[in-house]
Amino acid sequence: MLKKFIVLILLGFTFTTQAQDSIQAQKRVKLDGVATVVGKNIVLESEIAAYKLEFEQQSEGKVDISDCEMLEQIMERKLLSHHAVIDSVVVTEAEINQNVEQKIAYFLQQLGSEEKVYSFYGFNDMADLRKEFNEVEKEGLMVKKMQLQLTEEVDVTPEEVRNYYKSLEDENNLPEIGAEIELQQIVMYAEPSKEEVERVLDKLKEIKKDVENGGNFKMKTILYSEDPGVTENSGLYTITRESQFVTEFKEAAFSLDEGEMSEPFKSDFGYHILQVEKVKGKQRDARHLLLQPEVTNEQREKVKDSLENIRTEILKLKISYDDAVVKYSEEKETKANKGLLMNPETNDSKFDLTRMDPTLYARVSTLKKGELTDVFLDRTREGKEMFKIILMKSKTDAHTADLVKDYVKIQGLALQKKKEETIAKWTKDKIGDTYIKINKDYSNCDFKNNWKKESTQ
């Protein structure tokens, strides 16, 4: 029961460090008992506690939810899952495994080793943990696909969008649209010299030779590796082909037999050598040592001066910003789009100014449309140094939603509401022909839907 409780938090919600402390406290509490049965699915009391805990953390304590309200939300999921089976909704093993392995890879990066992962969450071994992960992930995918199946043909007409907007207006409940901006950037990388790269490669080859002659690779990684995680895991990672490691790392690990060591290879993080310590079916235990070539101050200044000159040309109108991006920017991801930054949360170019990264916010918040930042030093997530200038392409002040200006956002809200209503109607209809049994401890709950039909017959 306790394991199920923990897995629900891990797979059903975003995992946070804050949640870890709460989970540890929950380990001292006995959580068991069946709260309800929906079709062939049971709802454990531990599930109610798990979902409620994470809900409270996600809302930062601003929204209260009772056990009864939480139970009804879980029963809705169980109803969807039950009928997904009846309707032959297909979830493949490949889909389940990919999602599970991605999550396990994340937990491994957070905690450092398989033993720490399964021990921390109360499992006997990784096989035990994976079995539970698979069950919960399968249910989650079934629910998601059932929701998509129910709403795949749902759409909204322009009239429905207008009516939805009018209803919000009549209720004095129009949403506030935050200040939004669009940004373009020019990026130039500060690269190490060829001599520095050769020095790093020679060092890796020397370490490899020492290990092949009997040296201790684990000790070498502790002494020399520049991977930040080395203090926790001594460079050892358990990976699969689905794990969220860079391609070069996975290719090296899966090209070697147990005990073999790679030649030095490059990734966005630097230069590596890697040894496969254990092959376990589709998994590899691989230890790596990372070295990163140093960039001198002289090289940094040279790149900065080049970008300062480009900025001056733009300000003097000798070259347009768009043309400067195409001619000078070295970032492949944005260069093809004239330097336009895309919001990963919304997949469009608009950023909510109040929800931006604080460092970026400090650089651009005071800019007006068409203004440039100064040249500044930044780093990629892999630690690579780069210099940037950013243009404020557009800026919209915070305002109450307007049907014309914010039509796409209103349309999205109207569509989401219609989908929710479609699922709610389906839920109400399906309760009638689905076996449901509610524990007497929850008989006083005031549910939105008639879940207690069995107890009233």
C-alpha positions as a Markdown table, in Angstrom:
| # | Residue | x | y | z |
|---|---|---|---|---|
| 1 | Met | 0.0 | 0.0 | 0.0 |
| 2 | Leu | 2.8 | 2.4 | 0.9 |
| 3 | Lys | 4.6 | 1.8 | -2.3 |
| 4 | Lys | 1.5 | 2.5 | -4.3 |
| 5 | Phe | 1.1 | 5.8 | -2.4 |
| 6 | Ile | 4.6 | 6.8 | -3.2 |
| 7 | Val | 4.4 | 5.8 | -6.9 |
| 8 | Leu | 1.2 | 7.9 | -7.3 |
| 9 | Ile | 3.1 | 11.0 | -6.3 |
| 10 | Leu | 6.0 | 10.2 | -8.5 |
| 11 | Leu | 4.1 | 9.4 | -11.7 |
| 12 | Gly | 0.9 | 11.3 | -11.2 |
| 13 | Phe | 2.4 | 14.7 | -10.5 |
| 14 | Thr | 5.5 | 16.8 | -10.9 |
| 15 | Phe | 8.3 | 15.5 | -8.6 |
| 16 | Thr | 9.8 | 18.2 | -6.4 |
| 17 | Thr | 12.4 | 18.4 | -3.7 |
| 18 | Gln | 9.8 | 19.8 | -1.4 |
| 19 | Ala | 7.7 | 16.7 | -1.9 |
| 20 | Gln | 10.5 | 14.5 | -0.8 |
| 21 | Asp | 10.4 | 15.7 | 2.8 |
| 22 | Ser | 6.6 | 15.3 | 2.9 |
| 23 | Ile | 6.9 | 11.8 | 1.5 |
| 24 | Gln | 9.4 | 10.9 | 4.2 |
| 25 | Ala | 7.1 | 12.0 | 6.8 |
| 26 | Gln | 4.2 | 10.0 | 5.3 |
| 27 | Lys | 6.3 | 6.8 | 5.6 |
| 28 | Arg | 5.6 | 6.8 | 9.3 |
| 29 | Val | 1.9 | 6.6 | 8.6 |
| 30 | Lys | 0.0 | 3.5 | 8.0 |
| 31 | Leu | -2.0 | 4.0 | 4.8 |
| 32 | Asp | -4.3 | 1.2 | 3.7 |
| 33 | Gly | -7.9 | 0.3 | 3.1 |
| 34 | Val | -10.2 | 0.4 | 0.1 |
| 35 | Ala | -12.1 | 3.7 | -0.3 |
| 36 | Thr | -14.2 | 2.8 | -3.4 |
| 37 | Val | -14.4 | 0.4 | -6.2 |
| 38 | Val | -15.1 | 1.7 | -9.7 |
| 39 | Gly | -15.8 | -1.1 | -12.2 |
| 40 | Lys | -12.7 | -3.3 | -11.8 |
| 41 | Asn | -10.6 | -0.6 | -10.3 |
| 42 | Ile | -10.1 | 0.0 | -6.6 |
| 43 | Val | -9.3 | 3.3 | -5.0 |
| 44 | Leu | -7.1 | 3.0 | -1.9 |
| 45 | Glu | -7.2 | 5.4 | 1.0 |
| 46 | Ser | -3.5 | 5.9 | 0.4 |
| 47 | Glu | -4.3 | 7.2 | -3.1 |
| 48 | Ile | -6.5 | 9.9 | -1.6 |
| 49 | Ala | -3.7 | 11.0 | 0.7 |
| 50 | Ala | -1.1 | 11.0 | -2.1 |
| 51 | Tyr | -3.1 | 13.0 | -4.5 |
| 52 | Lys | -4.3 | 15.4 | -1.8 |
| 53 | Leu | -0.7 | 16.0 | -0.6 |
| 54 | Glu | 0.6 | 16.8 | -4.0 |
| 55 | Phe | -2.4 | 19.0 | -4.9 |
| 56 | Glu | -1.8 | 21.1 | -1.8 |
| 57 | Gln | 1.9 | 21.4 | -2.7 |
| 58 | Gln | 1.2 | 22.3 | -6.3 |
| 59 | Ser | -1.3 | 25.0 | -5.2 |
| 60 | Glu | 1.2 | 26.2 | -2.5 |
| 61 | Gly | -1.5 | 25.9 | 0.1 |
| 62 | Lys | -3.7 | 28.5 | -1.6 |
| 63 | Val | -6.4 | 26.0 | -2.5 |
| 64 | Asp | -8.0 | 23.7 | 0.0 |
| 65 | Ile | -9.5 | 20.4 | -1.1 |
| 66 | Ser | -11.4 | 17.9 | 1.1 |
| 67 | Asp | -10.9 | 14.1 | 1.1 |
| 68 | Cys | -14.3 | 13.8 | -0.5 |
| 69 | Glu | -13.4 | 16.3 | -3.3 |
| 70 | Met | -10.2 | 14.5 | -3.9 |
| 71 | Leu | -11.9 | 11.1 | -3.9 |
| 72 | Glu | -14.3 | 12.2 | -6.6 |
| 73 | Gln | -11.5 | 13.4 | -8.8 |
| 74 | Ile | -9.8 | 10.0 | -8.4 |
| 75 | Met | -13.0 | 8.1 | -9.1 |
| 76 | Glu | -13.4 | 10.1 | -12.4 |
| 77 | Arg | -9.9 | 8.9 | -13.4 |
| 78 | Lys | -10.8 | 5.3 | -12.5 |
| 79 | Leu | -14.0 | 5.5 | -14.5 |
| 80 | Leu | -12.1 | 6.7 | -17.5 |
| 81 | Ser | -9.5 | 3.9 | -17.0 |
| 82 | His | -12.2 | 1.2 | -16.6 |
| 83 | His | -14.1 | 2.2 | -19.8 |
| 84 | Ala | -10.8 | 2.6 | -21.7 |
| 85 | Val | -10.4 | -1.2 | -21.2 |
| 86 | Ile | -14.0 | -1.9 | -22.3 |
| 87 | Asp | -13.5 | 0.3 | -25.4 |
| 88 | Ser | -10.2 | -1.4 | -26.3 |
| 89 | Val | -8.1 | 1.7 | -26.0 |
| 90 | Val | -4.6 | 0.6 | -26.8 |
| 91 | Val | -1.5 | 1.5 | -24.8 |
| 92 | Thr | 1.6 | -0.2 | -26.0 |
| 93 | Glu | 4.4 | -1.6 | -23.9 |
| 94 | Ala | 6.8 | 0.7 | -25.8 |
| 95 | Glu | 4.8 | 3.8 | -24.7 |
| 96 | Ile | 4.7 | 2.6 | -21.1 |
| 97 | Asn | 8.4 | 1.7 | -21.0 |
| 98 | Gln | 9.5 | 4.9 | -22.6 |
| 99 | Asn | 7.6 | 7.1 | -20.1 |
| 100 | Val | 8.8 | 4.9 | -17.2 |
| 101 | Glu | 12.4 | 5.0 | -18.3 |
| 102 | Gln | 12.4 | 8.7 | -18.7 |
| 103 | Lys | 11.1 | 9.2 | -15.2 |
| 104 | Ile | 13.6 | 6.7 | -13.7 |
| 105 | Ala | 16.4 | 8.5 | -15.6 |
| 106 | Tyr | 15.3 | 11.7 | -14.0 |
| 107 | Phe | 15.2 | 10.2 | -10.5 |
| 108 | Leu | 18.6 | 8.6 | -11.1 |
| 109 | Gln | 20.0 | 12.1 | -12.0 |
| 110 | Gln | 18.5 | 13.5 | -8.8 |
| 111 | Leu | 19.6 | 10.7 | -6.4 |
| 112 | Gly | 22.7 | 9.3 | -8.1 |
| 113 | Ser | 22.2 | 5.5 | -8.1 |
| 114 | Glu | 19.6 | 2.8 | -8.6 |
| 115 | Glu | 20.0 | 1.6 | -5.0 |
| 116 | Lys | 19.4 | 5.2 | -3.7 |
| 117 | Val | 16.3 | 5.4 | -5.9 |
| 118 | Tyr | 14.5 | 2.2 | -4.9 |
| 119 | Ser | 15.6 | 2.5 | -1.2 |
| 120 | Phe | 14.5 | 6.1 | -0.9 |
| 121 | Tyr | 11.0 | 5.1 | -2.1 |
| 122 | Gly | 10.7 | 1.9 | -0.1 |
| 123 | Phe | 11.1 | -0.7 | -2.8 |
| 124 | Asn | 13.2 | -3.9 | -2.5 |
| 125 | Asp | 14.9 | -3.5 | -5.9 |
| 126 | Met | 14.6 | -1.8 | -9.3 |
| 127 | Ala | 12.4 | -4.7 | -10.6 |
| 128 | Asp | 9.9 | -4.1 | -7.8 |
| 129 | Leu | 10.0 | -0.3 | -8.5 |
| 130 | Arg | 9.6 | -0.8 | -12.3 |
| 131 | Lys | 6.6 | -3.1 | -11.8 |
| 132 | Glu | 4.8 | -0.5 | -9.8 |
| 133 | Phe | 5.8 | 2.3 | -12.1 |
| 134 | Asn | 4.5 | 0.3 | -15.1 |
| 135 | Glu | 1.1 | -0.2 | -13.5 |
| 136 | Val | 0.5 | 3.4 | -12.6 |
| 137 | Glu | 2.0 | 4.7 | -15.9 |
| 138 | Lys | -0.3 | 2.4 | -17.9 |
| 139 | Glu | -3.4 | 3.7 | -16.1 |
| 140 | Gly | -2.2 | 7.3 | -16.7 |
| 141 | Leu | -1.9 | 6.7 | -20.4 |
| 142 | Met | -5.2 | 4.9 | -20.6 |
| 143 | Val | -6.9 | 7.9 | -18.9 |
| 144 | Lys | -5.2 | 10.4 | -21.3 |
| 145 | Lys | -6.1 | 8.4 | -24.4 |
| 146 | Met | -9.7 | 7.9 | -23.3 |
| 147 | Gln | -10.0 | 11.7 | -22.7 |
| 148 | Leu | -8.5 | 12.3 | -26.2 |
| 149 | Gln | -10.9 | 9.8 | -27.7 |
| 150 | Leu | -13.9 | 11.4 | -26.1 |
| 151 | Thr | -12.9 | 14.9 | -27.2 |
| 152 | Glu | -11.1 | 14.4 | -30.5 |
| 153 | Glu | -14.0 | 15.7 | -32.5 |
| 154 | Val | -14.9 | 18.5 | -30.1 |
| 155 | Asp | -14.4 | 22.0 | -31.7 |
| 156 | Val | -15.8 | 25.5 | -31.2 |
| 157 | Thr | -17.3 | 27.8 | -33.8 |
| 158 | Pro | -16.6 | 31.5 | -33.8 |
| 159 | Glu | -20.2 | 32.0 | -32.5 |
| 160 | Glu | -19.4 | 29.7 | -29.5 |
| 161 | Val | -16.2 | 31.7 | -28.8 |
| 162 | Arg | -18.2 | 34.9 | -28.8 |
| 163 | Asn | -20.9 | 33.4 | -26.6 |
| 164 | Tyr | -18.2 | 32.1 | -24.2 |
| 165 | Tyr | -16.6 | 35.6 | -24.1 |
| 166 | Lys | -20.0 | 37.2 | -23.5 |
| 167 | Ser | -20.8 | 34.9 | -20.6 |
| 168 | Leu | -17.5 | 35.8 | -18.9 |
| 169 | Glu | -18.2 | 39.5 | -19.6 |
| 170 | Asp | -21.7 | 39.3 | -18.1 |
| 171 | Glu | -20.3 | 37.5 | -15.0 |
| 172 | Asn | -17.6 | 40.2 | -14.7 |
| 173 | Asn | -15.2 | 37.3 | -14.9 |
| 174 | Leu | -13.0 | 38.1 | -17.9 |
| 175 | Pro | -9.5 | 36.8 | -17.4 |
| 176 | Glu | -6.5 | 39.0 | -17.0 |
| 177 | Ile | -3.9 | 38.6 | -19.7 |
| 178 | Gly | -0.4 | 39.2 | -18.4 |
| 179 | Ala | 2.2 | 41.4 | -20.0 |
| 180 | Glu | 3.6 | 39.5 | -23.0 |
| 181 | Ile | 6.8 | 39.9 | -25.0 |
| 182 | Glu | 8.5 | 38.5 | -28.1 |
| 183 | Leu | 12.3 | 38.3 | -28.2 |
| 184 | Gln | 15.0 | 37.8 | -30.8 |
| 185 | Gln | 18.6 | 37.0 | -30.1 |
| 186 | Ile | 22.0 | 36.9 | -31.7 |
| 187 | Val | 24.4 | 34.4 | -30.2 |
| 188 | Met | 28.1 | 34.0 | -30.6 |
| 189 | Tyr | 30.0 | 31.2 | -28.7 |
| 190 | Ala | 33.3 | 31.6 | -26.9 |
| 191 | Glu | 35.2 | 28.5 | -28.2 |
| 192 | Pro | 38.4 | 27.0 | -26.7 |
| 193 | Ser | 41.5 | 27.0 | -28.8 |
| 194 | Lys | 42.6 | 24.0 | -30.8 |
| 195 | Glu | 45.6 | 23.6 | -28.5 |
| 196 | Glu | 43.3 | 23.5 | -25.4 |
| 197 | Val | 41.1 | 20.8 | -27.1 |
| 198 | Glu | 44.2 | 18.7 | -27.9 |
| 199 | Arg | 45.3 | 19.0 | -24.3 |
| 200 | Val | 42.0 | 17.7 | -23.0 |
| 201 | Leu | 42.0 | 14.8 | -25.5 |
| 202 | Asp | 45.6 | 13.9 | -24.6 |
| 203 | Lys | 44.6 | 13.9 | -20.9 |
| 204 | Leu | 41.6 | 11.5 | -21.6 |
| 205 | Lys | 43.8 | 9.2 | -23.7 |
| 206 | Glu | 46.4 | 9.1 | -20.8 |
| 207 | Ile | 43.7 | 8.3 | -18.3 |
| 208 | Lys | 42.3 | 5.5 | -20.6 |
| 209 | Lys | 45.7 | 4.0 | -21.0 |
| 210 | Asp | 46.3 | 4.0 | -17.2 |
| 211 | Val | 43.0 | 2.2 | -16.6 |
| 212 | Glu | 43.7 | -0.4 | -19.2 |
| 213 | Asn | 47.0 | -1.0 | -17.5 |
| 214 | Gly | 45.2 | -1.7 | -14.2 |
| 215 | Gly | 44.3 | 1.8 | -12.9 |
| 216 | Asn | 41.1 | 2.4 | -11.0 |
| 217 | Phe | 38.6 | 4.2 | -13.2 |
| 218 | Lys | 36.3 | 5.1 | -10.4 |
| 219 | Met | 39.1 | 6.8 | -8.5 |
| 220 | Lys | 40.1 | 8.7 | -11.8 |
| 221 | Thr | 36.5 | 10.0 | -12.2 |
| 222 | Ile | 36.5 | 11.2 | -8.5 |
| 223 | Leu | 39.8 | 13.0 | -9.0 |
| 224 | Tyr | 39.4 | 14.5 | -12.5 |
| 225 | Ser | 35.8 | 14.4 | -13.8 |
| 226 | Glu | 34.1 | 17.8 | -14.2 |
| 227 | Asp | 30.6 | 16.3 | -14.2 |
| 228 | Pro | 28.8 | 18.1 | -11.3 |
| 229 | Gly | 27.1 | 14.8 | -10.3 |
| 230 | Val | 30.5 | 13.0 | -9.7 |
| 231 | Thr | 30.4 | 13.8 | -6.0 |
| 232 | Glu | 27.2 | 11.8 | -5.7 |
| 233 | Asn | 27.6 | 8.9 | -8.1 |
| 234 | Ser | 31.3 | 8.8 | -9.0 |
| 235 | Gly | 30.3 | 9.1 | -12.6 |
| 236 | Leu | 28.2 | 6.0 | -12.7 |
| 237 | Tyr | 24.8 | 6.1 | -14.5 |
| 238 | Thr | 22.2 | 3.4 | -15.3 |
| 239 | Ile | 20.8 | 4.1 | -18.8 |
| 240 | Thr | 18.5 | 2.7 | -21.5 |
| 241 | Arg | 18.0 | 3.9 | -25.0 |
| 242 | Glu | 15.0 | 5.9 | -23.8 |
| 243 | Ser | 16.9 | 7.7 | -21.1 |
| 244 | Gln | 17.3 | 11.4 | -21.3 |
| 245 | Phe | 21.0 | 11.5 | -21.9 |
| 246 | Val | 22.7 | 13.1 | -24.9 |
| 247 | Thr | 22.8 | 11.0 | -28.0 |
| 248 | Glu | 26.6 | 10.7 | -28.0 |
| 249 | Phe | 26.6 | 9.3 | -24.5 |
| 250 | Lys | 24.0 | 6.6 | -25.3 |
| 251 | Glu | 25.7 | 5.7 | -28.6 |
| 252 | Ala | 29.0 | 5.1 | -26.8 |
| 253 | Ala | 27.4 | 3.1 | -24.0 |
| 254 | Phe | 25.5 | 0.8 | -26.3 |
| 255 | Ser | 28.4 | 0.3 | -28.7 |
| 256 | Leu | 30.5 | -1.4 | -26.0 |
| 257 | Asp | 30.6 | -4.7 | -24.3 |
| 258 | Glu | 30.8 | -5.2 | -20.6 |
| 259 | Gly | 34.2 | -4.0 | -19.3 |
| 260 | Glu | 35.1 | -2.1 | -22.5 |
| 261 | Met | 36.1 | 1.5 | -22.5 |
| 262 | Ser | 35.4 | 4.1 | -25.3 |
| 263 | Glu | 37.8 | 6.3 | -27.1 |
| 264 | Pro | 37.4 | 10.0 | -26.2 |
| 265 | Phe | 34.2 | 11.5 | -27.7 |
| 266 | Lys | 32.6 | 14.9 | -27.8 |
| 267 | Ser | 29.2 | 16.1 | -26.6 |
| 268 | Asp | 27.7 | 19.5 | -25.9 |
| 269 | Phe | 28.9 | 19.0 | -22.3 |
| 270 | Gly | 32.6 | 18.5 | -23.3 |
| 271 | Tyr | 34.8 | 15.5 | -23.9 |
| 272 | His | 34.3 | 12.1 | -22.3 |
| 273 | Ile | 35.6 | 8.6 | -21.9 |
| 274 | Leu | 33.2 | 6.0 | -20.8 |
| 275 | Gln | 33.3 | 2.4 | -19.5 |
| 276 | Val | 30.5 | -0.1 | -19.4 |
| 277 | Glu | 30.6 | -1.8 | -16.1 |
| 278 | Lys | 27.5 | -4.0 | -16.4 |
| 279 | Val | 25.0 | -5.1 | -19.1 |
| 280 | Lys | 21.5 | -5.9 | -17.7 |
| 281 | Gly | 19.2 | -6.7 | -20.6 |
| 282 | Lys | 18.3 | -3.4 | -22.2 |
| 283 | Gln | 20.2 | -1.4 | -19.5 |
| 284 | Arg | 23.8 | -0.4 | -19.1 |
| 285 | Asp | 25.7 | 0.7 | -16.0 |
| 286 | Ala | 28.2 | 3.1 | -17.5 |
| 287 | Arg | 30.8 | 5.2 | -15.7 |
| 288 | His | 32.2 | 8.3 | -17.5 |
| 289 | Leu | 34.8 | 10.9 | -17.0 |
| 290 | Leu | 34.1 | 14.4 | -18.3 |
| 291 | Leu | 36.7 | 17.1 | -19.1 |
| 292 | Gln | 35.7 | 20.6 | -20.4 |
| 293 | Pro | 38.3 | 22.7 | -22.4 |
| 294 | Glu | 38.9 | 26.1 | -20.8 |
| 295 | Val | 38.2 | 29.3 | -22.6 |
| 296 | Thr | 40.7 | 32.1 | -21.9 |
| 297 | Asn | 39.7 | 35.7 | -21.1 |
| 298 | Glu | 41.4 | 36.8 | -24.3 |
| 299 | Gln | 39.1 | 34.5 | -26.3 |
| 300 | Arg | 36.0 | 35.8 | -24.4 |
| 301 | Glu | 37.0 | 39.4 | -25.1 |
| 302 | Lys | 37.5 | 38.7 | -28.8 |
| 303 | Val | 33.9 | 37.3 | -29.1 |
| 304 | Lys | 32.4 | 40.1 | -27.0 |
| 305 | Asp | 34.1 | 42.8 | -29.1 |
| 306 | Ser | 32.8 | 41.2 | -32.3 |
| 307 | Leu | 29.3 | 41.2 | -31.0 |
| 308 | Glu | 29.7 | 44.8 | -29.7 |
| 309 | Asn | 30.6 | 45.9 | -33.3 |
| 310 | Ile | 27.5 | 44.0 | -34.7 |
| 311 | Arg | 25.3 | 45.8 | -32.1 |
| 312 | Thr | 26.8 | 49.2 | -33.2 |
| 313 | Glu | 26.1 | 48.4 | -36.9 |
| 314 | Ile | 22.4 | 47.6 | -36.0 |
| 315 | Leu | 22.0 | 50.8 | -34.0 |
| 316 | Lys | 23.4 | 52.8 | -36.9 |
| 317 | Leu | 21.1 | 51.1 | -39.3 |
| 318 | Lys | 23.9 | 49.7 | -41.3 |
| 319 | Ile | 22.3 | 46.3 | -41.1 |
| 320 | Ser | 18.9 | 45.1 | -40.0 |
| 321 | Tyr | 18.5 | 42.9 | -36.9 |
| 322 | Asp | 17.0 | 40.1 | -39.0 |
| 323 | Asp | 19.9 | 40.2 | -41.4 |
| 324 | Ala | 22.4 | 40.3 | -38.6 |
| 325 | Val | 20.9 | 37.1 | -37.1 |
| 326 | Val | 21.2 | 35.3 | -40.4 |
| 327 | Lys | 24.8 | 36.6 | -41.0 |
| 328 | Tyr | 26.3 | 36.3 | -37.6 |
| 329 | Ser | 24.3 | 34.2 | -35.1 |
| 330 | Glu | 25.8 | 30.8 | -34.3 |
| 331 | Glu | 22.8 | 29.2 | -32.5 |
| 332 | Lys | 21.2 | 26.8 | -34.9 |
| 333 | Glu | 17.9 | 26.5 | -33.0 |
| 334 | Thr | 17.0 | 30.1 | -33.4 |
| 335 | Lys | 19.0 | 31.3 | -36.5 |
| 336 | Ala | 16.6 | 29.7 | -38.9 |
| 337 | Asn | 13.8 | 31.6 | -37.3 |
| 338 | Lys | 15.6 | 35.0 | -37.4 |
| 339 | Gly | 16.6 | 34.6 | -33.7 |
| 340 | Leu | 13.0 | 34.3 | -32.4 |
| 341 | Leu | 12.8 | 32.6 | -29.0 |
| 342 | Met | 10.0 | 30.1 | -28.6 |
| 343 | Asn | 8.2 | 29.5 | -25.3 |
| 344 | Pro | 8.6 | 25.8 | -24.4 |
| 345 | Glu | 5.4 | 25.8 | -22.3 |
| 346 | Thr | 3.1 | 27.2 | -25.0 |
| 347 | Asn | 5.1 | 26.4 | -28.2 |
| 348 | Asp | 4.6 | 29.9 | -29.5 |
| 349 | Ser | 6.8 | 33.0 | -29.4 |
| 350 | Lys | 4.9 | 34.9 | -26.6 |
| 351 | Phe | 6.3 | 35.0 | -23.1 |
| 352 | Asp | 4.4 | 36.0 | -20.0 |
| 353 | Leu | 6.7 | 38.7 | -18.6 |
| 354 | Thr | 5.9 | 37.9 | -15.0 |
| 355 | Arg | 6.7 | 34.2 | -15.4 |
| 356 | Met | 10.0 | 34.4 | -17.1 |
| 357 | Asp | 13.4 | 33.3 | -15.8 |
| 358 | Pro | 14.3 | 35.9 | -13.2 |
| 359 | Thr | 17.8 | 36.6 | -14.8 |
| 360 | Leu | 16.3 | 37.1 | -18.3 |
| 361 | Tyr | 13.5 | 39.2 | -16.8 |
| 362 | Ala | 16.0 | 41.5 | -15.3 |
| 363 | Arg | 17.7 | 42.1 | -18.7 |
| 364 | Val | 14.6 | 42.7 | -20.8 |
| 365 | Ser | 11.7 | 43.9 | -18.6 |
| 366 | Thr | 12.6 | 47.6 | -19.0 |
| 367 | Leu | 13.1 | 47.5 | -22.8 |
| 368 | Lys | 10.7 | 49.1 | -25.1 |
| 369 | Lys | 9.7 | 47.6 | -28.5 |
| 370 | Gly | 12.7 | 47.7 | -30.9 |
| 371 | Glu | 15.3 | 48.3 | -28.1 |
| 372 | Leu | 18.4 | 46.1 | -27.6 |
| 373 | Thr | 20.1 | 44.8 | -24.5 |
| 374 | Asp | 23.8 | 45.4 | -24.0 |
| 375 | Val | 26.1 | 42.5 | -25.0 |
| 376 | Phe | 26.1 | 40.0 | -22.1 |
| 377 | Leu | 27.7 | 36.6 | -21.2 |
| 378 | Asp | 25.4 | 33.6 | -20.8 |
| 379 | Arg | 25.8 | 29.8 | -20.7 |
| 380 | Thr | 24.0 | 26.9 | -22.2 |
| 381 | Arg | 22.5 | 24.3 | -19.9 |
| 382 | Glu | 25.6 | 22.2 | -20.8 |
| 383 | Gly | 27.9 | 25.0 | -19.5 |
| 384 | Lys | 29.1 | 26.3 | -22.8 |
| 385 | Glu | 29.9 | 30.1 | -22.8 |
| 386 | Met | 28.2 | 32.4 | -25.2 |
| 387 | Phe | 27.6 | 36.1 | -25.7 |
| 388 | Lys | 24.2 | 37.5 | -26.7 |
| 389 | Ile | 22.3 | 40.6 | -27.7 |
| 390 | Ile | 18.5 | 40.5 | -27.4 |
| 391 | Leu | 15.9 | 42.6 | -29.3 |
| 392 | Met | 12.5 | 43.4 | -27.8 |
| 393 | Lys | 10.5 | 42.4 | -30.9 |
| 394 | Ser | 7.1 | 43.2 | -29.4 |
| 395 | Lys | 5.6 | 44.0 | -26.0 |
| 396 | Thr | 2.0 | 44.0 | -24.9 |
| 397 | Asp | 1.0 | 45.4 | -21.5 |
| 398 | Ala | -1.1 | 43.5 | -19.0 |
| 399 | His | -4.8 | 43.9 | -19.7 |
| 400 | Thr | -8.3 | 42.5 | -19.4 |
| 401 | Ala | -9.0 | 39.9 | -22.1 |
| 402 | Asp | -10.3 | 41.5 | -25.3 |
| 403 | Leu | -12.2 | 39.3 | -27.9 |
| 404 | Val | -10.4 | 40.8 | -30.9 |
| 405 | Lys | -6.8 | 41.2 | -29.5 |
| 406 | Asp | -6.9 | 37.9 | -27.6 |
| 407 | Tyr | -9.1 | 35.8 | -29.8 |
| 408 | Val | -6.8 | 32.8 | -29.9 |
| 409 | Lys | -6.5 | 32.7 | -26.1 |
| 410 | Ile | -10.3 | 33.0 | -25.7 |
| 411 | Gln | -10.8 | 30.3 | -28.3 |
| 412 | Gly | -8.5 | 28.0 | -26.4 |
| 413 | Leu | -10.3 | 28.6 | -23.2 |
| 414 | Ala | -13.7 | 28.1 | -24.8 |
| 415 | Leu | -12.5 | 24.8 | -26.4 |
| 416 | Gln | -11.1 | 23.6 | -23.1 |
| 417 | Lys | -14.4 | 24.3 | -21.4 |
| 418 | Lys | -16.3 | 22.5 | -24.0 |
| 419 | Lys | -14.0 | 19.4 | -23.7 |
| 420 | Glu | -14.4 | 19.4 | -20.0 |
| 421 | Glu | -18.2 | 19.6 | -20.4 |
| 422 | Thr | -18.1 | 16.7 | -22.8 |
| 423 | Ile | -16.1 | 14.5 | -20.4 |
| 424 | Ala | -18.4 | 15.6 | -17.5 |
| 425 | Lys | -21.5 | 14.6 | -19.4 |
| 426 | Trp | -19.9 | 11.3 | -20.4 |
| 427 | Thr | -19.0 | 10.7 | -16.7 |
| 428 | Lys | -22.6 | 11.3 | -15.6 |
| 429 | Asp | -23.9 | 8.9 | -18.1 |
| 430 | Lys | -21.4 | 6.1 | -17.5 |
| 431 | Ile | -21.9 | 6.2 | -13.7 |
| 432 | Gly | -25.3 | 4.7 | -14.3 |
| 433 | Asp | -24.1 | 1.5 | -15.9 |
| 434 | Thr | -20.8 | 1.0 | -14.0 |
| 435 | Tyr | -20.4 | -1.0 | -10.8 |
| 436 | Ile | -19.5 | 1.4 | -8.0 |
| 437 | Lys | -19.1 | 0.6 | -4.3 |
| 438 | Ile | -18.2 | 3.3 | -1.8 |
| 439 | Asn | -16.8 | 2.5 | 1.7 |
| 440 | Lys | -19.2 | 3.6 | 4.5 |
| 441 | Asp | -16.5 | 6.0 | 5.8 |
| 442 | Tyr | -17.3 | 8.1 | 2.7 |
| 443 | Ser | -21.1 | 7.7 | 2.7 |
| 444 | Asn | -21.5 | 11.3 | 4.0 |
| 445 | Cys | -19.6 | 12.9 | 1.1 |
| 446 | Asp | -21.6 | 15.3 | -1.0 |
| 447 | Phe | -20.4 | 14.4 | -4.5 |
| 448 | Lys | -21.2 | 16.4 | -7.7 |
| 449 | Asn | -22.3 | 13.2 | -9.4 |
| 450 | Asn | -24.4 | 10.3 | -8.1 |
| 451 | Trp | -21.5 | 8.0 | -7.2 |
| 452 | Lys | -23.4 | 6.6 | -4.2 |
| 453 | Lys | -26.1 | 5.0 | -6.3 |
| 454 | Glu | -25.2 | 1.5 | -4.9 |
| 455 | Ser | -25.6 | 2.6 | -1.3 |
| 456 | Thr | -29.1 | 4.1 | -2.0 |
| 457 | Gln | -30.5 | 1.0 | -3.7 |
